Amino acid sequence: MTTMLVSALNETLFMVFFSTLFSAAGGFGLAVLLILTGPHGLRPKSRVYAALDLAVNLLRSFPFMILMIALIPFTRLVAGVAYGSAAAIVPLTVAAIPFMARLVEGSLLEVDQGVVEAARSFGASDSQIIFRVMVMEALPAIILNVAVLAITLLGYSAMAGAIGGGGLGALAYNEGYIRFRADIMFCAVAVLIVVVQCIQSGGNHLYKKLR
């Protein structure tokens, strides 16, 4: 059982690490566009913002299971396969990008506008205001957002495992639930809890250091 747990844990960490990396990058980029084009943004563009806002809301409204099944053709196109740990990264990333975008957008909007106006008065460009002022001010909150994102993706990866994604979710479902092995299911859940605690503790530690 130990070998199965270690193998499943490695698959889960593989899915969560890369999907967190890709969705954090994509979500950050999308958040920057929302901040730029928003009603009180640096370059307000109502139509662009409305389109982005609608796209984010639509993607966030899809239950992950349905989204994962709907993306099977796209997943096969990108990853070459439709099932497995590598393939699961595609729907995990697509599902998490709008979630991360909203988290980062909220963090950036919390930055004191007086600081932004001061930077603007000194002739700072839009990119300097965003990356050297707003991002620096919001960095501790963004770090916590990444931890929240990773934990959310950990839960998603367990669901993905139940329909062919591999990892601890697949182990708990196939070996624990289907074969009535309560010990395996309990161990898989226990490992997931430990991983969640590690991610959250790491995020809290970085948050305190950056503050």
Residue pairs with C-beta under 8 A, 6 or more apart in sequence:
1 183
1 184
1 187
4 171
4 175
4 184
5 168
5 171
5 187
5 188
5 191
8 161
8 166
8 167
8 168
8 170
8 171
8 188
9 167
9 168
9 191
9 195
11 85
11 166
11 167
11 168
11 170
12 154
12 157
12 158
12 161
12 166
12 167
12 168
12 169
12 192
12 195
13 195
14 85
14 86
15 85
15 88
15 89
15 92
15 153
15 157
15 160
15 165
15 166
15 167
16 92
16 150
16 153
16 154
16 157
18 89
18 93
19 88
19 89
19 92
19 93
19 96
19 153
19 156
19 157
20 96
20 146
20 149
20 150
20 153
22 89
22 93
23 92
23 93
23 95
23 96
23 97
23 99
23 100
23 149
23 153
24 100
24 146
24 149
26 93
26 97
26 100
26 101
27 96
27 97
27 98
27 99
27 100
27 101
27 103
27 104
27 149
28 100
28 101
28 104
28 142
30 52
30 56
30 97
30 98
30 100
30 101
31 100
31 101
31 102
31 103
31 104
31 105
31 108
32 130
33 48
33 52
34 41
34 49
34 52
34 53
34 56
34 101
34 105
35 41
35 42
35 105
35 108
35 109
35 130
35 134
36 42
36 43
36 45
36 126
36 130
37 43
37 44
37 45
37 46
37 48
37 49
37 52
38 44
38 49
39 46
39 49
41 49
42 126
42 129
42 130
43 126
55 98
56 98
56 101
56 102
57 98
59 67
59 94
59 95
59 97
59 98
60 98
60 99
60 102
62 70
62 95
64 91
64 95
64 156
64 159
64 160
65 159
65 163
67 91
67 94
67 95
68 88
68 91
68 95
68 159
68 160
68 163
68 165
69 163
71 90
71 91
71 94
72 82
74 90
74 94
75 81
75 82
75 87
75 90
75 91
76 82
76 87
78 90
79 86
79 87
79 89
79 90
81 87
82 164
83 164
83 165
84 164
84 165
84 166
85 165
85 166
85 167
87 165
88 157
88 160
88 161
88 165
88 166
88 167
91 160
92 153
92 156
92 157
92 160
95 156
96 149
96 152
96 153
96 156
99 149
99 152
100 145
100 146
100 149
103 142
103 145
103 148
103 149
104 138
104 142
104 145
107 138
107 141
107 142
107 145
108 130
108 134
108 135
108 138
110 138
110 141
111 133
111 134
111 137
111 138
112 137
115 133
115 137
116 129
116 133
116 134
119 128
119 129
119 132
119 133
120 129
124 132
124 133
135 142
139 210
140 206
140 207
140 210
140 211
141 207
143 203
143 206
143 207
143 210
144 203
144 204
144 207
146 203
147 199
147 200
147 202
147 203
147 204
148 203
150 199
150 203
151 196
151 199
151 200
154 192
154 195
154 196
154 199
157 165
157 167
157 168
157 169
158 167
158 168
158 169
158 172
158 192
159 165
159 169
160 166
160 167
160 169
161 167
161 168
161 169
161 170
161 171
161 172
161 173
162 169
162 170
162 173
164 170
168 188
168 191
168 192
169 188
171 184
171 188
172 184
172 185
172 188
172 189
175 181
175 184
175 185
176 182
176 183
176 184
176 185
176 186
176 188
177 185
